[in-house]
């Protein structure tokens, strides 16, 4: 389980750095700060992701806290969400070293 969490953390970290690099390049070329929202980044990956993002963005009569949190995440910068998710996954997979030390019996 830890291995899977570490791999997912690594993939999120790589994706977050890639998105941050693209945002930095776009910011330099536009001479202003350009941040890609998570919803736009997800929608650009394919048709199924686009439909999922559009269904989450629709207004509902009785919004649940889960849907409100997802809508809030969709408007946040993609690099920040991905880097925070990578940190969270790494923290879940972290294993503290033994208290006695490395060479304890």
ZAKOL-792613 format. One record per residue: residue number from 1; x, y, z negated of N, C-alpha, C in turn; residue in one letter. Coordinates in steps of 0.05 Angstrom, whole numbers, plus 5000, padded with zeros to 4 digits. Example, Ala and Ser with C-alpha at 12.3 -4.5 7.8 and 13.67 -1.06 7.14 Angstrom:
1	5264	4886	4844	5246	4910	4844	5264	4934	4844	A;
2	5257	4955	4858	5273	4979	4857	5258	5001	4843	S;
% end
This chain:
1	5016	4976	5000	5000	5000	5000	5017	5025	5000	X;
2	5039	5024	4984	5057	5048	4984	5069	5053	5011	X;
3	5076	5031	5025	5089	5034	5051	5069	5048	5070	X;
4	5044	5040	5070	5024	5053	5087	5021	5082	5081	X;
5	5020	5089	5055	5017	5117	5047	5041	5133	5055	X;
6	5065	5121	5053	5089	5135	5061	5090	5140	5091	X;
7	5081	5120	5107	5080	5123	5136	5060	5145	5143	X;
8	5037	5144	5131	5017	5165	5137	5027	5193	5129	X;
9	5041	5194	5106	5052	5219	5098	5072	5230	5118	X;
10	5089	5212	5127	5109	5220	5147	5096	5230	5173	X;
11	5075	5215	5182	5062	5224	5207	5048	5251	5203	X;
12	5036	5255	5180	5023	5281	5175	5045	5303	5174	X;
13	5067	5297	5162	5089	5317	5160	5099	5324	5188	X;
14	5104	5304	5205	5114	5309	5232	5093	5325	5248	X;
15	5068	5318	5245	5047	5332	5260	5044	5361	5250	X;
16	5046	5365	5223	5044	5392	5212	5067	5410	5221	X;
17	5091	5399	5222	5114	5414	5232	5111	5420	5262	X;
18	5101	5401	5277	5097	5406	5305	5076	5428	5310	X;
19	5054	5427	5295	5033	5448	5298	5044	5475	5289	X;
20	5060	5475	5268	5072	5501	5259	5091	5512	5279	X;
21	5106	5494	5293	5124	5503	5314	5109	5515	5337	X;
22	5087	5502	5345	5071	5513	5367	5059	5540	5359	X;
23	5049	5542	5335	5039	5568	5326	5060	5589	5325	X;
24	5084	5582	5317	5106	5602	5317	5113	5611	5345	X;
25	5114	5593	5363	5120	5600	5391	5098	5618	5402	X;
26	5073	5611	5397	5051	5628	5406	5051	5655	5393	X;
27	5059	5656	5368	5060	5682	5353	5082	5700	5365	X;
28	5104	5688	5372	5126	5704	5384	5118	5715	5411	X;
29	5105	5698	5427	5098	5706	5454	5075	5726	5454	X;
30	5058	5725	5434	5035	5744	5433	5042	5769	5416	X;
31	5065	5770	5403	5073	5792	5386	5053	5797	5363	X;
32	5040	5776	5355	5022	5777	5331	5019	5749	5320	X;
33	5010	5747	5296	5008	5721	5283	4985	5705	5295	X;
34	4991	5681	5304	4971	5663	5316	4971	5638	5299	X;
35	4949	5632	5287	4946	5607	5271	4923	5591	5283	X;
36	4928	5566	5290	4908	5548	5301	4892	5536	5278	X;
37	4865	5540	5279	4849	5527	5258	4848	5496	5262	X;
38	4843	5482	5241	4843	5453	5242	4821	5443	5261	X;
39	4798	5456	5261	4776	5447	5279	4784	5449	5308	X;
40	4799	5470	5316	4808	5473	5343	4829	5452	5350	X;
41	4847	5447	5331	4868	5427	5336	4856	5400	5339	X;
42	4836	5393	5322	4823	5367	5325	4807	5364	5350	X;
43	4793	5386	5357	4776	5385	5382	4793	5382	5407	X;
44	4818	5391	5406	4835	5389	5430	4847	5361	5434	X;
45	4843	5343	5415	4855	5316	5418	4838	5298	5435	X;
46	4812	5303	5439	4797	5285	5456	4767	5291	5453	X;
47	4751	5277	5469	4722	5281	5470	4709	5272	5444	X;
48	4717	5249	5433	4705	5239	5409	4710	5258	5385	X;
49	4734	5268	5384	4740	5287	5362	4725	5313	5366	X;
50	4721	5322	5390	4706	5346	5396	4677	5343	5387	X;
51	4665	5320	5393	4638	5315	5384	4635	5314	5354	X;
52	4655	5302	5341	4655	5300	5311	4657	5328	5299	X;
53	4674	5345	5310	4678	5372	5300	4652	5388	5304	X;
54	4640	5385	5328	4615	5400	5333	4593	5391	5315	X;
55	4591	5365	5309	4570	5356	5290	4574	5366	5262	X;
56	4599	5370	5254	4605	5380	5227	4599	5410	5226	X;
57	4602	5424	5248	4598	5453	5248	4569	5461	5250	X;
58	4551	5442	5256	4522	5449	5257	4512	5456	5230	X;
59	4494	5475	5229	4482	5483	5204	4462	5462	5195	X;
60	4462	5455	5170	4443	5436	5160	4425	5450	5139	X;
61	4401	5440	5135	4382	5452	5116	4391	5448	5088	X;
62	4402	5425	5082	4410	5419	5054	4440	5412	5055	X;
63	4458	5432	5053	4486	5426	5055	4497	5412	5029	X;
64	4510	5390	5033	4522	5377	5010	4549	5388	5005	X;
65	4560	5385	4981	4587	5396	4975	4608	5384	4994	X;
66	4605	5359	5002	4624	5346	5020	4624	5360	5047	X;
67	4601	5367	5058	4600	5381	5083	4610	5409	5081	X;
68	4605	5422	5059	4615	5449	5055	4645	5449	5054	X;
69	4657	5429	5040	4686	5427	5039	4698	5421	5066	X;
70	4685	5403	5082	4695	5397	5108	4694	5421	5127	X;
71	4672	5437	5125	4670	5461	5142	4692	5481	5134	X;
72	4697	5483	5108	4718	5501	5099	4746	5492	5109	X;
73	4751	5466	5109	4776	5456	5119	4780	5461	5149	X;
74	4758	5460	5164	4760	5463	5193	4768	5491	5201	X;
75	4765	5511	5184	4773	5538	5192	4800	5545	5180	X;
76	4812	5528	5165	4839	5533	5153	4860	5528	5175	X;
77	4884	5540	5172	4905	5534	5191	4913	5505	5191	X;
78	4916	5494	5214	4921	5465	5217	4947	5456	5204	X;
79	4968	5473	5207	4993	5465	5195	4992	5464	5165	X;
80	4977	5482	5152	4975	5482	5123	4959	5457	5113	X;
81	4938	5450	5127	4922	5427	5119	4938	5401	5122	X;
82	4953	5399	5144	4969	5375	5149	4992	5373	5130	X;
83	5005	5395	5123	5027	5393	5104	5017	5388	5076	X;
84	4994	5398	5069	4982	5392	5043	4974	5363	5041	X;
85	4963	5352	5063	4956	5324	5063	4980	5306	5061	X;
86	5002	5314	5075	5027	5299	5073	5038	5298	5045	X;
87	5037	5321	5031	5046	5323	5004	5029	5305	4986	X;
88	5003	5306	4989	4985	5290	4973	4990	5260	4977	X;
89	4993	5252	5002	4998	5223	5007	5025	5215	4996	X;
90	5045	5232	4998	5071	5226	4986	5070	5223	4956	X;
91	5054	5241	4943	5051	5239	4914	5037	5214	4906	X;
92	5018	5205	4922	5004	5180	4916	5023	5156	4919	X;
93	5042	5157	4937	5060	5135	4942	5085	5136	4925	X;
94	5089	5157	4910	5114	5161	4895	5115	5141	4872	X;
95	5138	5130	4867	5143	5112	4845	5166	5122	4828	X;
96	5161	5127	4803	5182	5138	4786	5204	5117	4781	X;
97	5228	5126	4779	5250	5107	4773	5247	5096	4744	X;
98	5259	5074	4739	5258	5061	4713	5270	5080	4692	X;
99	5258	5080	4668	5267	5098	4647	5295	5090	4637	X;
100	5302	5064	4638	5327	5055	4628	5350	5061	4647	X;
101	5344	5066	4671	5365	5072	4690	5368	5050	4711	X;
102	5385	5055	4730	5388	5037	4752	5402	5011	4745	X;
103	5420	5011	4726	5436	4988	4720	5426	4974	4694	X;
104	5402	4979	4686	5392	4966	4661	5386	4937	4666	X;
105	5388	4921	4645	5384	4892	4647	5355	4885	4649	X;
% end
